[in-house]
Amino acid sequence: MVVQFILFLGIDVGVGLLQQRQRGLWKRFRAAPLSRGVLLSSRAVSAAILSFFVVLANFLFARLVFNVRVEGSMAGFLAVAAAFSLMTAAFGMLVATFGKTPEATRGLSIFVTLLAVMLGGAWIPMFLFPQWLQKVTLVMPTRWAVDGLEAMTWRGLGFTAALAPVAVLIAFACLFGWVAAARFRWESEA
């Protein structure tokens, strides 16, 4: 469930950007001697750091209360958590570029996130899905996040099992970030 709630954090980052744009804050930022890339990247980095620490806090709580252990590679676990956090931050930026108003964007983003989380195997174990759906879900970043976190925790796999999820999550982060940077507008489109 940490995947779902971290993605909700990404939605809040995107909606927050839309609210700032609505209030005219981005117009004022444009007066600073900083590029659009630097301004957006700073928001993405802060969101990624926050996401990473929330993942760690969730797993610390799970360890203390439910005795959930990282049975596999701790370095792999941290790498998957970091890659997922970067992807979440980029997802938040992407949400902000496609939304017009904060209210409408939040509703649609929550629907998309819940669908992605379900198809990623966070609600229903992936092995219960039909074979064809298991193959289709490989295009979902949530699938890779869930697989990576499962591999490092209860499946007890080594660091090499984290490499594919980390690579795919970073690729999604780059794709989402690139699209967000290309589509970002300083002002609301009225």
BALOBA-1460 file (C-alpha; in Angstrom, 3 decimals):
// residues 190
<rec num="1" residu="m" x="0.000" y="0.000" z="0.000"/>
<rec num="2" residu="v" x="2.997" y="2.284" z="0.317"/>
<rec num="3" residu="v" x="3.026" y="2.541" z="-3.495"/>
<rec num="4" residu="q" x="-0.518" y="3.907" z="-3.500"/>
<rec num="5" residu="f" x="0.040" y="6.451" z="-0.770"/>
<rec num="6" residu="i" x="3.334" y="7.684" z="-2.166"/>
<rec num="7" residu="l" x="1.615" y="8.247" z="-5.521"/>
<rec num="8" residu="f" x="-1.013" y="10.279" z="-3.677"/>
<rec num="9" residu="l" x="1.873" y="12.411" z="-2.428"/>
<rec num="10" residu="g" x="2.869" y="12.887" z="-6.084"/>
<rec num="11" residu="i" x="-0.660" y="14.038" z="-6.862"/>
<rec num="12" residu="d" x="-0.454" y="16.584" z="-4.048"/>
<rec num="13" residu="v" x="2.810" y="17.909" z="-5.494"/>
<rec num="14" residu="g" x="1.188" y="18.370" z="-8.905"/>
<rec num="15" residu="v" x="-1.971" y="19.941" z="-7.530"/>
<rec num="16" residu="g" x="0.197" y="22.211" z="-5.379"/>
<rec num="17" residu="l" x="1.976" y="23.425" z="-8.510"/>
<rec num="18" residu="l" x="-1.383" y="24.159" z="-10.112"/>
<rec num="19" residu="q" x="-2.514" y="26.101" z="-7.043"/>
<rec num="20" residu="q" x="0.716" y="28.095" z="-7.064"/>
<rec num="21" residu="r" x="0.244" y="28.867" z="-10.745"/>
<rec num="22" residu="q" x="-3.369" y="29.891" z="-10.119"/>
<rec num="23" residu="r" x="-2.218" y="32.332" z="-7.421"/>
<rec num="24" residu="g" x="0.365" y="33.841" z="-9.770"/>
<rec num="25" residu="l" x="3.397" y="32.550" z="-7.879"/>
<rec num="26" residu="w" x="4.995" y="31.144" z="-11.032"/>
<rec num="27" residu="k" x="4.822" y="34.563" z="-12.714"/>
<rec num="28" residu="r" x="6.858" y="35.940" z="-9.824"/>
<rec num="29" residu="f" x="9.317" y="33.033" z="-10.032"/>
<rec num="30" residu="r" x="9.871" y="33.891" z="-13.682"/>
<rec num="31" residu="a" x="11.345" y="37.221" z="-12.576"/>
<rec num="32" residu="a" x="14.146" y="35.368" z="-10.785"/>
<rec num="33" residu="p" x="17.327" y="34.600" z="-12.732"/>
<rec num="34" residu="l" x="16.480" y="30.888" z="-12.774"/>
<rec num="35" residu="s" x="15.427" y="28.718" z="-15.667"/>
<rec num="36" residu="r" x="12.153" y="26.853" z="-15.828"/>
<rec num="37" residu="g" x="14.153" y="23.624" z="-15.555"/>
<rec num="38" residu="v" x="15.797" y="24.711" z="-12.312"/>
<rec num="39" residu="l" x="12.477" y="25.756" z="-10.782"/>
<rec num="40" residu="l" x="10.703" y="22.542" z="-11.779"/>
<rec num="41" residu="s" x="13.681" y="20.393" z="-10.833"/>
<rec num="42" residu="s" x="13.813" y="21.931" z="-7.372"/>
<rec num="43" residu="r" x="10.174" y="20.990" z="-6.816"/>
<rec num="44" residu="a" x="10.812" y="17.486" z="-8.157"/>
<rec num="45" residu="v" x="13.894" y="16.924" z="-5.996"/>
<rec num="46" residu="s" x="12.113" y="18.077" z="-2.839"/>
<rec num="47" residu="a" x="9.151" y="15.808" z="-3.656"/>
<rec num="48" residu="a" x="11.496" y="12.862" z="-4.303"/>
<rec num="49" residu="i" x="13.310" y="13.379" z="-0.997"/>
<rec num="50" residu="l" x="10.024" y="13.618" z="0.878"/>
<rec num="51" residu="s" x="8.710" y="10.499" z="-0.879"/>
<rec num="52" residu="f" x="11.870" y="8.557" z="-0.050"/>
<rec num="53" residu="f" x="11.644" y="9.379" z="3.649"/>
<rec num="54" residu="v" x="7.938" y="8.517" z="3.724"/>
<rec num="55" residu="v" x="8.733" y="5.099" z="2.195"/>
<rec num="56" residu="l" x="11.403" y="4.548" z="4.844"/>
<rec num="57" residu="a" x="9.084" y="5.682" z="7.649"/>
<rec num="58" residu="n" x="6.356" y="3.328" z="6.415"/>
<rec num="59" residu="f" x="8.713" y="0.364" z="6.340"/>
<rec num="60" residu="l" x="10.156" y="1.279" z="9.755"/>
<rec num="61" residu="f" x="6.623" y="1.287" z="11.141"/>
<rec num="62" residu="a" x="5.910" y="-2.030" z="9.413"/>
<rec num="63" residu="r" x="9.093" y="-3.466" z="10.916"/>
<rec num="64" residu="l" x="8.327" y="-2.304" z="14.442"/>
<rec num="65" residu="v" x="4.605" y="-3.088" z="14.503"/>
<rec num="66" residu="f" x="4.143" y="-5.965" z="12.038"/>
<rec num="67" residu="n" x="7.668" y="-7.425" z="11.983"/>
<rec num="68" residu="v" x="8.025" y="-6.855" z="8.222"/>
<rec num="69" residu="r" x="11.656" y="-7.426" z="7.313"/>
<rec num="70" residu="v" x="13.836" y="-6.625" z="4.357"/>
<rec num="71" residu="e" x="14.773" y="-10.243" z="3.722"/>
<rec num="72" residu="g" x="16.700" y="-9.427" z="0.556"/>
<rec num="73" residu="s" x="19.299" y="-6.798" z="-0.218"/>
<rec num="74" residu="m" x="19.069" y="-3.629" z="1.872"/>
<rec num="75" residu="a" x="20.958" y="-1.733" z="-0.862"/>
<rec num="76" residu="g" x="18.443" y="-3.066" z="-3.396"/>
<rec num="77" residu="f" x="15.562" y="-1.994" z="-1.181"/>
<rec num="78" residu="l" x="16.985" y="1.522" z="-0.856"/>
<rec num="79" residu="a" x="17.608" y="1.698" z="-4.619"/>
<rec num="80" residu="v" x="14.025" y="0.662" z="-5.425"/>
<rec num="81" residu="a" x="12.684" y="3.149" z="-2.861"/>
<rec num="82" residu="a" x="14.827" y="5.943" z="-4.341"/>
<rec num="83" residu="a" x="13.874" y="5.127" z="-7.948"/>
<rec num="84" residu="f" x="10.199" y="4.932" z="-7.017"/>
<rec num="85" residu="s" x="10.488" y="8.270" z="-5.220"/>
<rec num="86" residu="l" x="11.997" y="9.883" z="-8.318"/>
<rec num="87" residu="m" x="9.258" y="8.423" z="-10.489"/>
<rec num="88" residu="t" x="6.625" y="9.711" z="-8.065"/>
<rec num="89" residu="a" x="8.077" y="13.227" z="-8.140"/>
<rec num="90" residu="a" x="8.098" y="13.189" z="-11.942"/>
<rec num="91" residu="f" x="4.518" y="11.870" z="-11.906"/>
<rec num="92" residu="g" x="3.548" y="14.858" z="-9.750"/>
<rec num="93" residu="m" x="5.130" y="17.231" z="-12.259"/>
<rec num="94" residu="l" x="3.299" y="15.436" z="-15.062"/>
<rec num="95" residu="v" x="-0.007" y="15.821" z="-13.226"/>
<rec num="96" residu="a" x="0.583" y="19.576" z="-13.039"/>
<rec num="97" residu="t" x="1.222" y="19.898" z="-16.756"/>
<rec num="98" residu="f" x="-1.949" y="18.120" z="-17.844"/>
<rec num="99" residu="g" x="-4.287" y="19.720" z="-15.329"/>
<rec num="100" residu="k" x="-6.158" y="22.931" z="-15.870"/>
<rec num="101" residu="t" x="-7.607" y="23.453" z="-12.376"/>
<rec num="102" residu="p" x="-6.477" y="21.913" z="-9.099"/>
<rec num="103" residu="e" x="-9.937" y="20.542" z="-8.336"/>
<rec num="104" residu="a" x="-10.481" y="18.714" z="-11.626"/>
<rec num="105" residu="t" x="-6.888" y="17.516" z="-11.714"/>
<rec num="106" residu="r" x="-7.059" y="15.958" z="-8.258"/>
<rec num="107" residu="g" x="-10.127" y="13.863" z="-9.101"/>
<rec num="108" residu="l" x="-8.804" y="12.569" z="-12.396"/>
<rec num="109" residu="s" x="-5.333" y="11.922" z="-10.953"/>
<rec num="110" residu="i" x="-6.742" y="9.905" z="-8.067"/>
<rec num="111" residu="f" x="-8.732" y="7.768" z="-10.511"/>
<rec num="112" residu="v" x="-5.642" y="7.170" z="-12.683"/>
<rec num="113" residu="t" x="-3.520" y="6.376" z="-9.621"/>
<rec num="114" residu="l" x="-6.005" y="3.903" z="-8.196"/>
<rec num="115" residu="l" x="-6.255" y="2.161" z="-11.563"/>
<rec num="116" residu="a" x="-2.453" y="2.038" z="-11.882"/>
<rec num="117" residu="v" x="-2.055" y="0.695" z="-8.343"/>
<rec num="118" residu="m" x="-4.625" y="-2.034" z="-8.939"/>
<rec num="119" residu="l" x="-3.034" y="-3.027" z="-12.253"/>
<rec num="120" residu="g" x="0.408" y="-2.874" z="-10.651"/>
<rec num="121" residu="g" x="-0.431" y="-5.694" z="-8.274"/>
<rec num="122" residu="a" x="-0.654" y="-3.716" z="-5.046"/>
<rec num="123" residu="w" x="-4.278" y="-4.644" z="-4.310"/>
<rec num="124" residu="i" x="-4.466" y="-8.047" z="-5.925"/>
<rec num="125" residu="p" x="-1.425" y="-10.325" z="-6.183"/>
<rec num="126" residu="m" x="-0.131" y="-10.364" z="-9.732"/>
<rec num="127" residu="f" x="-0.240" y="-14.164" z="-10.013"/>
<rec num="128" residu="l" x="-4.048" y="-14.023" z="-9.738"/>
<rec num="129" residu="f" x="-4.273" y="-11.935" z="-12.918"/>
<rec num="130" residu="p" x="-4.817" y="-13.716" z="-16.238"/>
<rec num="131" residu="q" x="-1.579" y="-14.342" z="-18.134"/>
<rec num="132" residu="w" x="-2.392" y="-11.733" z="-20.789"/>
<rec num="133" residu="l" x="-2.991" y="-9.044" z="-18.138"/>
<rec num="134" residu="q" x="0.262" y="-9.907" z="-16.383"/>
<rec num="135" residu="k" x="2.070" y="-9.134" z="-19.636"/>
<rec num="136" residu="v" x="0.120" y="-5.906" z="-20.258"/>
<rec num="137" residu="t" x="0.893" y="-4.554" z="-16.784"/>
<rec num="138" residu="l" x="4.609" y="-4.510" z="-17.563"/>
<rec num="139" residu="v" x="3.994" y="-1.022" z="-18.993"/>
<rec num="140" residu="m" x="2.835" y="0.222" z="-15.577"/>
<rec num="141" residu="p" x="5.461" y="1.840" z="-13.340"/>
<rec num="142" residu="t" x="3.495" y="0.675" z="-10.310"/>
<rec num="143" residu="r" x="4.039" y="-2.936" z="-11.359"/>
<rec num="144" residu="w" x="7.806" y="-2.407" z="-11.244"/>
<rec num="145" residu="a" x="7.645" y="-0.627" z="-7.899"/>
<rec num="146" residu="v" x="5.568" y="-3.406" z="-6.334"/>
<rec num="147" residu="d" x="7.768" y="-6.123" z="-7.856"/>
<rec num="148" residu="g" x="10.941" y="-4.403" z="-6.673"/>
<rec num="149" residu="l" x="9.709" y="-3.842" z="-3.132"/>
<rec num="150" residu="e" x="8.367" y="-7.403" z="-2.894"/>
<rec num="151" residu="a" x="11.662" y="-8.824" z="-4.183"/>
<rec num="152" residu="m" x="13.618" y="-6.959" z="-1.517"/>
<rec num="153" residu="t" x="11.243" y="-7.675" z="1.374"/>
<rec num="154" residu="w" x="9.304" y="-10.925" z="1.654"/>
<rec num="155" residu="r" x="10.809" y="-12.686" z="-1.383"/>
<rec num="156" residu="g" x="14.330" y="-12.145" z="-0.013"/>
<rec num="157" residu="l" x="16.081" y="-11.696" z="-3.358"/>
<rec num="158" residu="g" x="19.514" y="-10.183" z="-3.881"/>
<rec num="159" residu="f" x="20.574" y="-6.842" z="-5.289"/>
<rec num="160" residu="t" x="20.452" y="-8.005" z="-8.905"/>
<rec num="161" residu="a" x="16.686" y="-8.514" z="-8.582"/>
<rec num="162" residu="a" x="16.391" y="-4.770" z="-7.901"/>
<rec num="163" residu="l" x="18.231" y="-3.709" z="-11.057"/>
<rec num="164" residu="a" x="15.367" y="-4.125" z="-13.548"/>
<rec num="165" residu="p" x="12.751" y="-2.380" z="-11.362"/>
<rec num="166" residu="v" x="15.177" y="0.458" z="-10.627"/>
<rec num="167" residu="a" x="16.050" y="0.884" z="-14.318"/>
<rec num="168" residu="v" x="12.399" y="0.883" z="-15.407"/>
<rec num="169" residu="l" x="11.343" y="3.290" z="-12.646"/>
<rec num="170" residu="i" x="14.157" y="5.679" z="-13.560"/>
<rec num="171" residu="a" x="13.153" y="5.432" z="-17.227"/>
<rec num="172" residu="f" x="9.570" y="6.348" z="-16.291"/>
<rec num="173" residu="a" x="10.887" y="9.219" z="-14.136"/>
<rec num="174" residu="c" x="12.892" y="10.533" z="-17.108"/>
<rec num="175" residu="l" x="9.928" y="10.186" z="-19.467"/>
<rec num="176" residu="f" x="7.475" y="11.857" z="-17.074"/>
<rec num="177" residu="g" x="9.993" y="14.602" z="-16.243"/>
<rec num="178" residu="w" x="10.752" y="15.295" z="-19.892"/>
<rec num="179" residu="v" x="7.059" y="15.544" z="-20.816"/>
<rec num="180" residu="a" x="6.384" y="17.730" z="-17.766"/>
<rec num="181" residu="a" x="9.231" y="20.104" z="-18.581"/>
<rec num="182" residu="a" x="8.144" y="20.345" z="-22.225"/>
<rec num="183" residu="r" x="4.483" y="21.007" z="-21.405"/>
<rec num="184" residu="f" x="4.766" y="23.231" z="-18.330"/>
<rec num="185" residu="r" x="3.166" y="26.653" z="-18.707"/>
<rec num="186" residu="w" x="3.958" y="29.603" z="-16.469"/>
<rec num="187" residu="e" x="0.418" y="30.886" z="-16.548"/>
<rec num="188" residu="s" x="-3.008" y="29.294" z="-16.387"/>
<rec num="189" residu="e" x="-4.653" y="28.714" z="-19.723"/>
<rec num="190" residu="a" x="-7.949" y="30.513" z="-19.339"/>
